[in-house]
Amino acid sequence: MKRLVILGGGESGVGTALLGKAKGYEVFVSDKGNIKEKYKQVLIHNEIEFEDGEHSEEQILNADIVMKSPGIPDKVTLVKQIRALGITVVSEIEFAAKYTDAIIVGITGSNGKTTTASLTHHILQQDLSVGLSGNIGDSFAKQILEQDYPNYVLEISSFQLDDIIDFKPHIAVLTNITPDHLDRYDYQFEKYIASKFRITENQTKDDYFIYDGDDEVILQWLETHPVQSTLLPFSLTKIIENGAYLDNDNIKITIDNNEIIMPTANLALEGKHNIKNAMAASTVAHLLKIRKQTIRESLENFQGVEHRLEQVLKINKVDYINDSKATNVNATYYALETMDAPTIWIVGGVDKGNNYQELFQFVNEKVKAIICLGVDNEKLMESFGGMVDIIIETQFMSEAVKIAYKVAEAGDSVLLSPACASFDLFENYEDRGRQFKDAVRNL
């Protein structure tokens, strides 16, 4: 019996443990932190051995295969020991994909992947039986065990791609690449780019690669690192023969001389970046033979993703917008780009090596006050201190929202778009977003 050791007792870890046990592995789960009670109960109920609060080496280094949670970096001593012994290390998507024959749509990118994955799933589920997983919802492994859908849309992070071997989506989508998580890639942008492109590395000529044809980073990489799959770019600025482009206010998608045209006038989501997300999702749907009418209706009634430019409330003619999912500069760039009212901007958290320069034009044009919400706000103060009349520091969400309420006048917007990770003051970006919404509702 092969021994499967799982590092990390969260959603992907516990899902993999269940699938591993069902497939005849001897399973052991180890988490250096505390495993949440709901996950502990699942492990106990399924008689799966686990530990938390420590990693006991003798229980781990005798593994045949190790599935490590995407949150654990390769730099960790234990991971180095595991690799030194020649033990195979995989991510959940690598482990789980071996147990399904489903058509997999894999979506990655620095920004827009959650929205694009949710939108793609929303369109496909009108006509197909399809699961949504990866970084969203129930783990991929658990869904394969319990539902085994014939189709999956997976939102995939670079960390998950770092530990694939044979994983291959039939349709790969790369929304964009901007510097993010550089702390995990030795501050080398090239390493991060290579990581994202691993989504294509096992693809063949029978597979498809959908990507942003306006993204210089992607285009340069493709010039020197050709991929095997059929290329289907999308663009807002160029005419694309095979793929999607914007013609006046219509999205035109052409695949093998089969063209469909979708008006953008009634798209539920606003902003240029969301036209791109719609192009990517529609191209997937067109490939999987979804009817044009279904695609169009789905684009018009899609509600968006929580914590991504989410309208919370309007109080005294001031809009409160939750964009807590903006954990890097590029995501905040999109948020500020879509603002058309004077903005009070709540920003800050754990800086992953951010360069704020690309935000300067929007801050000068649109931002009237900045509230820095982080343990260390020095870089923000230095970057933006001279641009706005009001710049204030706080370490409490409730206080940040109260300050915003005092500063805002009728017609303004209050935008939480942190451009940073959340771990200094919050559990995760969801916790940060919920605290913002609670604070707004309590005004």
Residue, then its C-alpha position, 0 to 999 in steps of 0.5 A: m500500500k502506497r503512503l500518501v502524506i498531505l502537508g496542510g489540513g485545509e480544503s485541498g488537503v482534506g479533499t486529497a485525503l478523502l480521494g487518496k483513501a478511496k483510491g487505496y492509499e495509506v493517508f497521513v495529514s500533517d499541519k504545522g498550524n491548527i486544523k479547523e474543527k470542521y476539517k478535523q471532524v471530516l478526518i476523524h469521521n473517515e478514520i484518516e490519521f492526522e496531526d496538527g501543531e507540528h510536523s513529525e518527520e518520521q511520519i512524513l519522510n517515509a511517504d511515497i508521495v507528498m501533496k503539499s498545500p499551495g501555501i507552503p513554500d519550497k524554501v521550508t526545510l521539511v520540503k527540502q528534506i522530502r525532495a532530497l530523498g527523491i519523494t514525489v511532491v505534487s499539488e492537489i490538481e496534479f494528484a486529483a486529475k489522474y482520477t478523472d477523464a473530465i474535460i478540464v478548463g484551467i484558468t490562471g493569471s495574476n488578476g481576473k482568474t476568479t471572475t473569469a472562472s466563475l463567469t465561464h462556469h456560469i455560462l457552461q452550466q446552462d448547457l453542461s454538467v460542470g464543476l467549479s473548483g481549484n482556488i474556489g469552492d469545494s476542492f477538486a479532489k473532493q468533487i472528483l470523489e463525490q460528483d465526478y462531473p464530465n467537465y471542470v472549470l479550475e481556477i489555478s494559482s501559480f503555487q499549484l502549477d509549481d507542483i504539477i508533473d502531468f497535469k494538462p487542461h484541454i483548454a488553458v486560459l491565461t488572463n494576464i501576467t503582472p508582478d505578484h507573489l514575487d516574495r515566493y519567486d526570489y523576487q525574479f519576475e521570470k520565475y513567476i512568468a515561467s510558473k504561470f506558463r506551466i499551465t501549457e507545458n503538457q498540452t498537445k496540438d489537440d488542446y487550446f491556449i486562450y490568452d491576453g493578446d495585448d499583454e506584452v509579458i505574455l507575447q514576449w514569453l511566447e516568442t521564445h517559448p513556443v507552446q504546442s496547443t492551438l493559440l486563441p488570443f483575445s484583444l481590445t486593440k487588434i484584429i484577431e483572426n483566430g480568437a476574440y477581439l473588440d470591433n466597435d462595441n461587439i466582441k467577435i470570436t472566431i474559431d476555425n472560421n466559425e464566427i460569433i458576435m456578442p454586443t458588450a452594451n449589456l454586460a453585467l460587469e463594468g470596466k475594460h478588464n471585464i470585457k477581457n474576462a468576458m472574451a476569455a469565458s466566451t471563447v471557452a464556451h464557443l469551443l465547448k459548443i455552447r449556443k450563442q444565445t446562451i453565452r449572451e444571456s449569461l454575460e448579461n445576468f452574471q452577478g460577479v464575485e464577492h470581494r471583487l468591486e462589489q457594491v456594498l451600500k449607498i449611504n448619504k449618496v456615497d457608494y461603498i465598494n468592497d474590492s478586498k480581493a485586489t491583493n496586488v497593484n494591478a488589481t487595484y489599477y483596474a479598480l481605480e480605472t473603473m472609478d468615475a467619482p472622487t474616491i476615498w481609497i482604503v489601501g495597505g497590508v502585506d506588501k509583496g514587493n509592490n511598485y505603486q508607480e502605475l497607480f499615480q495617474f489615477v491617484n492624481e486624477k480621482v483620489k481625494a483621500i487615502i486611508c492606509l490600513g496596515v501594520d507597516n504603512e511607510k511605503l504607502m506614505e512615501s509613495f502617495g503622501g504628496m499627492v493627496d491632501i488627506i492621508i491617514e493611518t489606522q490598523f482597524m477596519s472599523e476605524a478606517v470606515k469611520i474615517a472614510y465616512k467623515v471625509a466623504e461627501a455626496g457623490d463620492s465613492v469609498l473604495l477598499s482596494p488594498a493592493c496588498a495581502s491581508f495577513d498582517l491584520f486579517e485571516n485572509y482577503e475574505d475576512r478583510g472584505r467581510q469586516f469592511k462590509d460589516a463596518v459599512r453596515n454599522l455606520 
